[in-house]
Amino acid sequence: MSFPPRYRTAGDRARSRGGASGAQSRARAVQAALELFATSGFRGTSVAAVAEKTGLSQSGLLHHFPSKAALLSAVLEARDAEDGEFLASADGTPPLGWAAFEALAALVARNSTRPHLVGLFVRVTAEAVEPDHPGHAWVRRHYAGVENWLTEAVRAGQERGEIRRDAPVDALVRTTIAVMDGLQQQWLLDPERVSMVAEFSAFVDTLRARWGARQVPAQPAAT
Amino acid sequence: MAATPVTDLDAHIDEAIAALELERKVRLLTGAAMFALRGEPAIGLAPMILSDGPTGVRGAEFVGGRIACLLPNATLLAQHWDTAVTEEAGALLADEAAAQRVHVVLGPTINLHRTPLGGRLFEAYGEDPLLTGELAAAYVRGLQEKGIAATPKHFLANESETDRTTADSVVDERTLREVYLLPFEIVVDRADPWAVMASYNLVNGVPATEHAELLDGVLKGEWRYRGLVMSDWFATTSTAASANGGLDLVMPGPGGPWEGRLVAAVRDGRVAESTVDEHVRRLLRLAHRVGALGTQREWPTDLPAPDGLYRRRQLRRLAAGGMTVLVNRNETLPLASSGTVALIGRHAVETVAQGGGSARVRPPHVVSIADGMVAALGADRVSVADGVEVRRHPTAPPPEALRDPEDGRPGMRVTARDAAGAVLGSRHVERAEVLLSPGGWLESAATVELSAEVVLDRPTRMRVGVRGLGEWVFRAGQRRDTANLRGTGALGEGVLVPHAWTADLELRPGDRIIAAVRPGGDHSLLGLVARPAPRPAAEVISAATRAARDADVAVVVVGLTEEQETEGLDKSTLALPGEQDALVAAVAAVAPRTVVVVNAATPVLMPWLDRVDAVLLAGLPGQEAGDAVAAALLGEVEPAGRLVTTFPARDGDGPAWSPVPVGDRVAYAEGTAVGYRGWFREGMPEPLFWFGHGLGYTTWEYGEGDVTVHRDVVRSVAVTLTNTGRRPGREVVQAYLRPADPAEPVRLIGWTAAHLAPGETARVEVPCDIRTQRMWDAEAGGWEPLPAGGAVLIARGLGDVRVTLPLIG
């Protein structure tokens, strides 16, 4: 039984196919490029391979994305947008204080279920250290963004009385980023043995034990 | 039942047909309404009532109809691998039908799980034709022994939903015979269903509703089927071709391609009157069988209530016993009788009890897993934490979230007005959605206003809005918005495709939301949205991990929703929606022990599988969901299910994947190697879990096996079985044939269940079916035995073969 309470008309066939194929092709291309960059890196991926995986001709793909660099920037933007949506509060602001570190732990958990995203990040950031790499500007922006957020998070934590006033802000921020990225690298090599989620959570526990202020405000209710 | 003695039936029916003019006969062959057939007083034919029904007898209303039992979904029932269970389900549905004076139930669904992306798999029994056929035959017997007609559907090759009314399933003859026709063949042979439903799609270029080769040739010819063939709703597109092809009844009505046009086709000789007579004969035979011809049937009055203790216990048992233990490391399950549990997940608090589409039922209640666990363990042992968002589109809020501003009852107020603004009608509606449909009470309304007070105890940031096609004016507190929700005109989109507008705003206790719509079509759900605004996933996950750290065991409930498991739409991925995978991974990293309950009917990916201690597949458990999950987790009922479909480890793996037609064609290119049959082939990746897998709560040792072969057909297999665990258990002994010719895929030939106490040993005999030990010879148009040889595999799913018995070639 179906819901449609009327007989179909000749037009239904065409309509059921619907438009939106341009947007769909774009989304498929971004997904295909993401998977290929994640496994073969940016340099090891050809436009032809992305086109084939997308099910488009090369010229069809280039119609949506004029160059491989444009594809990379679309992939990285999509990744950042997803991460941002995952982390941000309802009003768009990121979590601050220890909540920021808990959110990072949740992000690491998310990454552990999406190995291709971790592969993309590790491979592209390694390649894009070179200044002439098309992802170079993105890598710089990415690290600057994380650094700014965590710095603000620690300062806010100090002001709220969650984090000790004498905590070394820069060191806290940089080691946190280093632990996260370094765990990703090790986990990619040996995902069976390395639990980056447990290791990162343990690292955050260590930070809290060392730098948490004594009277921690009540946690938000777990409901 | 009808008073007419059966011996005189054919003569009586022929007399009745002879007494009717052509027009009077033809009018019987199209429905009178959405779910009703016409009567004919001149021959003592009463109107018959039909109802959708695979998981509950909903009655004639799509929305807001009578309260009815909501059963566990088909895969969960099938996971028992027990014909007694489906027979019991059939008998229960017969009672539910009788309570509503329904003569014909539109089920079971016996299409197969070809690709795991199929949206409607939750309504069907699995990927194996023999298992499906036997389970369906028992379900049909259960219904029909109580005088209610069953309607196996959808005939034929309707394994996916994308473009289902235009898609052409391209299937070679051998595959049709050996795989997709087989469940229908078994059900016709073993249970003689009184009706069969022809599907929307085309089969090898011919619409199923006019497929003479299949309907007249195979079903009514070769198989000597004597029942009625009806169309799926609005599926028939031809007059003479369908009438001549073997379709007996066009549904629904009035209208459609028969009626006057069929009369004209008979008058001008395109359809013989004797063909019409044959359709009427089958219709009257159905009427006789359900007691609508001659003396009318009696309807029982002492039936159990859907929310009575008898039904509640029965539905809990049917759900819990089919649940399937996929992983159980270090005997994490059943849960210990002491210690604390952190219960986490959106599906824990809003348990998904059923799939989407026409199978939907309005149950008396749905026990959430949170309520079930708290009831079983006590509130002091369970903490409950909501999980991440699982839906992209808003759904109707629960009745208690809103209050009718006029009478204060839970729900909303619906007011219909004409173009001048005069009130045509005003009603209270418990669930905050109504169906605008032809013939409904809102049909002539120029505008429909939905209003409610949002029930809050303190100011709360809420997501509020509207659902449904049309031009909306929305007011909440001081805010006023307009939204024009337009459809594309696609089939049934007002009901199947969500159209919604929402906004997040701070509301105070006593605030009202008022939404007025000028409807944008003649068929659409209209509803309000009101729920707390979603929180970012990272925040929800952080809260969940805090709860998990403090408990002895974390139970994370994840799953799909009717956005994935629904009629009318297929999936594009097997990944859990939203950030549920991240939630599980985060909890598993900090909890002492982690149990995952999967609240879904069909395969999902489990990228966290190596990090958790146990996984229970709970299916779509019906109205007693939470009590059933608690009974299974605590071991009060052994979740002794075995999978009925293979779970891929990754998107894209497996013998068949995309359900999207290419140039209107769905090519069944994998042939007979459907599901585990294809997965077992050389070069295929390892699945996550095999068809037939399921651990239960004890362990089993298999000893000596032997096989009885007669004329090159395996008649039975016997094996010595010992329960080596510490708990009584139920084992499903599965026998597969691996043919000598590697081109012929492995296939299930029989199964049987054994209940054994700890330490008990028994000799178990598995009867084997000849139907999956033969080959269709397309050239000769007949069956041939498979070449002798090969081996019988006794297995707990093909990933765990326990005994291999070579056959003499």
Chai-1 contact restraints between the chains, C-beta under 6 A:
chainA,res_idxA,chainB,res_idxB,connection_type,confidence,min_distance_angstrom,max_distance_angstrom,comment,restraint_id
A,M1,B,D52,contact,1.0,0.0,6.0,A-B,restraint_1
A,M1,B,L106,contact,1.0,0.0,6.0,A-B,restraint_2
A,M1,B,W233,contact,1.0,0.0,6.0,A-B,restraint_3
A,M1,B,S358,contact,1.0,0.0,6.0,A-B,restraint_4
A,S2,B,W233,contact,1.0,0.0,6.0,A-B,restraint_5
A,F3,B,G492,contact,1.0,0.0,6.0,A-B,restraint_6
A,F3,B,V495,contact,1.0,0.0,6.0,A-B,restraint_7
A,F3,B,L496,contact,1.0,0.0,6.0,A-B,restraint_8
A,P4,B,F234,contact,1.0,0.0,6.0,A-B,restraint_9
A,P4,B,L491,contact,1.0,0.0,6.0,A-B,restraint_10
A,P4,B,G492,contact,1.0,0.0,6.0,A-B,restraint_11
A,P5,B,H523,contact,1.0,0.0,6.0,A-B,restraint_12
A,Y7,B,F234,contact,1.0,0.0,6.0,A-B,restraint_13
A,R8,B,T165,contact,1.0,0.0,6.0,A-B,restraint_14
A,R8,B,L491,contact,1.0,0.0,6.0,A-B,restraint_15
A,D12,B,L491,contact,1.0,0.0,6.0,A-B,restraint_16
A,R13,B,T166,contact,1.0,0.0,6.0,A-B,restraint_17
A,R15,B,T488,contact,1.0,0.0,6.0,A-B,restraint_18
A,R15,B,G489,contact,1.0,0.0,6.0,A-B,restraint_19
A,R15,B,A490,contact,1.0,0.0,6.0,A-B,restraint_20
A,S16,B,D163,contact,1.0,0.0,6.0,A-B,restraint_21
A,S16,B,A490,contact,1.0,0.0,6.0,A-B,restraint_22
A,F86,B,A537,contact,1.0,0.0,6.0,A-B,restraint_23
A,F86,B,A538,contact,1.0,0.0,6.0,A-B,restraint_24
A,L87,B,A538,contact,1.0,0.0,6.0,A-B,restraint_25
A,A88,B,P536,contact,1.0,0.0,6.0,A-B,restraint_26
A,S89,B,P536,contact,1.0,0.0,6.0,A-B,restraint_27
A,A90,B,A533,contact,1.0,0.0,6.0,A-B,restraint_28
A,E102,B,S542,contact,1.0,0.0,6.0,A-B,restraint_29
A,A103,B,A538,contact,1.0,0.0,6.0,A-B,restraint_30
A,A106,B,A538,contact,1.0,0.0,6.0,A-B,restraint_31
A,A106,B,I541,contact,1.0,0.0,6.0,A-B,restraint_32
A,A106,B,S542,contact,1.0,0.0,6.0,A-B,restraint_33
A,A106,B,A586,contact,1.0,0.0,6.0,A-B,restraint_34
A,A109,B,A582,contact,1.0,0.0,6.0,A-B,restraint_35
A,A109,B,A585,contact,1.0,0.0,6.0,A-B,restraint_36
A,A109,B,A586,contact,1.0,0.0,6.0,A-B,restraint_37
A,R110,B,A582,contact,1.0,0.0,6.0,A-B,restraint_38
A,S112,B,A585,contact,1.0,0.0,6.0,A-B,restraint_39
A,T113,B,D581,contact,1.0,0.0,6.0,A-B,restraint_40
A,T113,B,A585,contact,1.0,0.0,6.0,A-B,restraint_41
A,T113,B,P607,contact,1.0,0.0,6.0,A-B,restraint_42
A,T113,B,W608,contact,1.0,0.0,6.0,A-B,restraint_43
A,V197,B,A585,contact,1.0,0.0,6.0,A-B,restraint_44
A,V197,B,A589,contact,1.0,0.0,6.0,A-B,restraint_45
A,A198,B,A589,contact,1.0,0.0,6.0,A-B,restraint_46
A,S201,B,A589,contact,1.0,0.0,6.0,A-B,restraint_47
A,S201,B,V590,contact,1.0,0.0,6.0,A-B,restraint_48
A,A222,B,A385,contact,1.0,0.0,6.0,A-B,restraint_49
A,A222,B,A543,contact,1.0,0.0,6.0,A-B,restraint_50
A,A222,B,R546,contact,1.0,0.0,6.0,A-B,restraint_51
A,A222,B,A547,contact,1.0,0.0,6.0,A-B,restraint_52
